[in-house]
Amino acid sequence: MMKKTLILLIVTAAVAACSKTPTALGPTPTEAQLQWQQLETYAFIHFGLNTFNDMEWGYGDTPASTFNPTDLDCEQWVLTLKACGMQGVILTAKHHDGFCLWPTETTDYCIKNSPYKNGQGDVVGELCEACRKHGLRFGLYLSPWDRHQASYGTEEYVKLYHQQIQELTYNYGPFFEFWFDGANGGDGWYGGANETRSIDANTYYDFEKARAIVCSGSPETMVFGGTVPTIRWIGNERGYAAPTLWCTVGDAWLPAEVDVSIRPGWFYHESEQPKALEELLDIYFNSVGHNANLLLNFPVNKEGRIPSIDSLRAVEWHQTLQNLFSEDLMKACKTSSSDPYANLQEQVFSFDNPTTLSCLVLQEDITKGQHVERFSISRYRNGKWLPLDTDEVMTTIGYKRIIRFKPAEMEKLRIRFIKTKGPVMMKKVSGYQ
């Protein structure tokens, strides 16, 4: 009896060991990074003096009095963004020209010296309030480079910049994301000096302290730019991430963000029009579909609103994506491996009836790391395994990978993991018509 009990205990322990969730291999996301990656799409708002002067990069000498929106409505922004599926919004509280959209104590070059609400306005505060009212996450962009300040390039400016971060964090936080942009130093007005100034961006701003100020009020904030980022840029402003994209950089988990504007420019220009639906869809598939978050910019016009043509285009884009991903045709599939932690070499999905697909969504369980380096996909039809007709380079997967191909009928679908950095742990595979 004792021997049987001992054998039973050994078998039970062995089964438990086999079914135990494996430990992570390599870098993995923090809980805050994981929640950020799950947002997938959120909005940028570029608005400021440039809007009223038909510029992209203000020199720093445009009078504050030119900022004069006649019908500013931050609730219109937020409701528009929610209607097109955005999960949050990041506002340019200060661009390179140095003009501040909140009544700061650090400089007179701010909204309190504009005609807007007779100097009593606060765009940062108004947008923050609208986001809280309607359940949209709120973030800020604060340019380190300031082409207006006479003290730029000295220690005095660094103190001013940190004070601006302190004001914003204390009065408007917490933030889901905070941007330190990468444009640093060059020609500017600089209080009338009209000269070029150079700085070492890696040391000058003391980004370690800057980030500590942000995180003191909102410790879960994702930080873009500077020397201590928690997320990274993919290297262009076109909206296209490379087909091979890792969330890891060296020994760190540093997921990627794609930024692009719905119009050609970041700020509003009357002569420009929003991108076509087809281009916006292509951007989505090459950003979110390539394992990156999409930060889509909406230029606010001189009245202080997101133009209706932009709103309609963005809503159309969102609805098209919703329709595409409305029914997962693989939800009821039988699979060759029901254990997501089985260290897969391949996974075969069987349909009850021949099914036509044109799109697949693959997701690794990134809480255990990102491991897939190369994979292949084929379909089984009429007794043969056939490759999919796609232009996709099937390398990395990560949080999300979307594979598009010509509509193809299949009885089975097979994914083979050809090269990996560690055990393959898939979270989900979905298929759409």
N, C-alpha and C positions, 0 to 999 in steps of 0.2 A: 504493500500500500504506500509505503514511504517512497519507494522507487518510482511508482506511477505519479505521485504528487510532484516529485523532483523533475521528472520528464515534462509534466504539464507546465511547471514553472519555467523551465528552459524554453519550451516552445512558445509560451506566452511572451516571454521576454524577447525572443527572436522576432516574433511578429510585430511587437511594439517597436523594436529597433528599426525594422524595415519600413514601417509606416510613419515613423517619426519625421516631422518636417526638418529638412536639412538646414544646417547653419549657412549663413550667407558666405559667399566667396567673392572677395574683392570689395571695392567701395560700394556703399549702398546709400540711399537717400535718408536724410533726417525726416521726421514726421512732417515738418514744415515744408520741406522740398517736395515730398510726396503729394501733399495737399495742393501745392502750387502747380505741379505737373498735371494734376487732375482737372485744373481749371481749363486748360487747353486754349481757349480764346478769350481775350479781353482787349480793351480799347485804350488808345492813346488820344489825348486831346492837345493839339498845338493851338495856342491862342495867346495873343499879346500885342505888343506894339507892331510887330511885323504884319499882323493881320490888317492894320489900318494904313500901312505904308507900302504894301505890295512887295514885301521882302521875305527872304528866308532866314538870313543871318543879319540882324541889325548890328550896326557899327557901335552903338552905345551912345549916340548923340541925338537921337530922335526925341523931341520933347515929350514928357509924360502926358501933356495935354492932348496928344493925338489919340490916346486910348479913350474911345467914346462909343461903346456899344449902345444902340438905341432900344433894343428889345431883348436883352440878355435873359435867358431862361435856362438855368442849370437843370431844372426838372425835365425840360424838353430833351436835353442831352441824355439824361439817365434813362428816361422812358424809351427813347430811341434805341439806346444801346441794349437795353433789356429785350426789346422787340427783335433785335437781330442776334440774340444769343450770347452777348458779351457777359462775362462773369465778374468783370471789374473794370475800373478806369484809372488811368494814370494821367495827371494834369501837369503841363509844363508850368510850374509855379514861378520859375525864372529861367529864361533862355539865355543865350550867350550875350545878348545886349544888356543884361543886368536888370531889366525892368521886372519888378516883383508884383505878382497878382494878389498879394495880401498886404494889409497895412503894417508893414514891418517897422521896427524901431531902428533898423540898421542903416537905412538910406532913405533919402527923399525921393529917389527914383523908383516910385511905387504907385500903387493904385490910389492912395490917399491924395495924390497931387494930380489926379485926372478928373475930368468932368463927370465920370461915371458915379451916379448917386451923390453928386456934389462932394466927392471925396470921401464918402462914407461907405463905399462898396468894399466887398471882400470876395473875390471870385473863388479863392481856395475854400473859404468858409461856406459859401453858398453851394458849391459842388459837394463838399463833405456832408453837409446837411441833407442834400437831395439823395446822396448815396445811402445814408443811414435810413432815410424815410422809405426808400424803395428796395432796400436789400442788395445793393451793389457794393462790391469791395472797392476800397479807395486807396490810391497810391499817388506818389508825387515824383516829379522830375525837378531837380535843382542843379542847374549848370554850375560846375566848379569854375569855369572860365567866365569872367565878368568884364566885358569890354567897356563898361561905363566907369567902374570904380578907379579913382586915382591911385588907390593903395594897392591895386592888383600887382602881384609880384613880390610884395613885402609880407612880413609876418602879421602886420596889422590886418591885411585882407583875410588871411587864414582865420584869424579870430572872428572877423565879421562873418565869414562863411559858416563857421561852426555855430555862431549865434543864430544865424538864419535857420540852420537845421534844428537848433534847440527850440526856436519859436514854433516852427512847423510841427515838430514832434509833440510839443506840449499842448498846443492849441487844436491840432487837427488829427492827431494819431488816434488809434494805431493804423498802420499802413500794411497792405498786403505786399507791396513792392515799393522800393525807393531807388531812383535812378541817379547815379553820378555819371554824367556823360563823358565820352572819351575825347571830345574836342577841347584842347587845352593850349592856351597861349597863342600869340600871333598879333596881328595889327588890331588896333582899337582906339577909341576916343580917349579912354583913361583920364577922365576929368579935364580934357582939353590938351593932353600931351600929344595926341595923334601920333603914336609911335608903335613899334613892334616890341613886344616883351616875350621873353622865353622863360619857361620854368621847367623843372623836372617833375613831371606829374606823379612819379612814383614816390617822391619824398615831400614835395611842397605842401600838399593839402592835408597831410596827416590823416589819411583815410581811415586808419585804425581808430582814431578818436572820433572821426565823423560817423563811422558805422556804430561805434559804441553809444553815441548820442541817440541815433535812430533807434537802436535796439533797446535802449533804456526805457523807452516808452512803448515799444512794440517789438518784443524779442523774436517774434515769428516772421518778421519782415524779410522778404527776399531782397538782396542787394545786387544791383547791376552796376558794373564799372568799378573804378578805383582799384585798390590793391588787395581788398579783402572781399571779393564778390562771393555770392552763393549761387549765382546763375551766370550764364555767359552768352555772348553775342555770336551769331553764326558767320559773321564776316561780310554781310552785304545788307542793303536796305531794299532789296527787290522782293523779298518775301519767300525766297527759295532756299531751303536747307539742302545740303548735299545728301545723296541717297545713302551714304555711309555716315552715320552720326552716332557717336558714343556719348552717353551721359557722364562718362568718366574722363578726367584729365589727370594723368599720373595716378596718384593714390587718392584723389579727391572725387567725390560725386559733384559734378558741376553741370547740371542740365542746361539745354540750349533754348534761347528765345529768338524768334524771328520778328523783326519789325519792318513794317511797310505801311505806306499811306494809301488810303482808298483813292486819292487823287495823285497826280504827279508830284506835287509839292507837299511839304509837311504843314505849312500855313496856308490859309485860304487865299486863292487868287481867282478873281472873277472869270478869267479867261480859261480856266481849267475845268475839266469834267471828271466825274468818277470813272473808275475802271469798269470795263465790261464784265458782265456776269461770268462769262467763260474764264476770264483772267482771274477773277476772284476765286472761282472754284479751283483753278489750277494752283493758285497760291495756297489754298487750304490743303490740297493733297500733297504739296511739296513742303509744307511746314508741319502741321499737325500729323500729316501722313508720313512724315520723315522723322518722327520722334522729337519734335520741338513744339514749344508753345508759340501761338500766334498773337502778336501785339499789333492790332490794326488801327491805324491812325485816322481820326476824323477831324479835318480842319473846320473850326467854327468860323462863321462868316462875320462881317462887320456889324450886323444886327445883334450878334451874340447867340446865334442858333446854328444847329447842324442843318445844312440845306436839305430841303425835301427830296431833291433828286438823289442825294447821297443816302438819305434814310431809306427811300424806296429800294434802291439798289442793294443795300446791305440786308434789308428784310427779305428781299427776293433770294439773295444768296443763302441766307439762313434757312429759309423754307425749303429751298432746293436740297440742301444737305439733310434736313430733317426727313424729307420724303425719301431720299436715297437710303438712309439708314433706319427707316421705320420698321422693317421686318427682317429679322435675322433668320435666314432660311436654313442655317446650320444648327439652330437651337435644339432641335430634336434628333440630331444625328447620333448614330452609334459611333463610338470611337474605340480605336485599338488600345488606348490607354486612358482610363478614367482617373488615374492618379496623377495630379499635376506635378508631383515631386518625384516622378519615376526616373528622372535623368534620361529624357527621351533621346532616341536616335532618329526616330521617325514617328509620325502620328498619322493614322489613316481614319478618315471620317466616311461613314457609309450612309447614303440617303435611302429612304424607303422607296422613293420613286426617282427616276431621272430628273435632275434639277438643273436649271440654267442659272449661272452666276456670272457677274462681271466685276465683282469687287470683293476683296477679302480684307478683314481687319485682324491683325495679329498683335497680341500683347504678352510680353514676358512679365513674370512676377518680379518686378524690380526691387521689391523689398529684400530679395535674395541676391540682387546684383543684375547686371546686364552682361549676358554671356554669348549670345549668338553672333558669330562672325560671318557666316555664309549659310544659305539654305536654298532649297529648290522646292517648287510646287508643281505637281502634275495631277491630271484628272484621269479617271478610269471610265471608259465608254466602249461598249461593244467588244469587250474582251481585251482591250489594249490600254496601257498607260501612255498618255499623251501630254506633252508640255503645254502650259498655258501660253497664249499669244499675247505677250506683254513686253513693254520696253523697260520695265522696272529692273533695276540692279538689286538682286536679292542678297543683301549683305546683313546689315544690322536690323534689329527689331526694337528692343528697348521698351519704353512705356507704350508706344503705339506705332504700328507700321501699317499703312494702307497700300494694298496692291491692286492696281486697276488692270483690266485685260479685256479683250474682245469677248462678248457674251459666248459662253461655252456650256454645253450640256454635259452632265456627268452623273455617274452612279456612285462614284467614290472620289474623294479628294485626299491627296497624300502630301504631307510636308516632311521633307528630309533635312535634318540638321547636319550639314556637311562639315562645318568647322566651328568650334566653340572654344571659349576661354574657360568654361567650367560647365557644371551640370545644367542642362536645359530645363527650365521650369516655366512652362507656359501658363499664363493666367486665363487667357481666353482666345478663341479663334471664332470669328463670325463671318458670315457670307451674305452677300446682298445681290439683288438682281439689277 
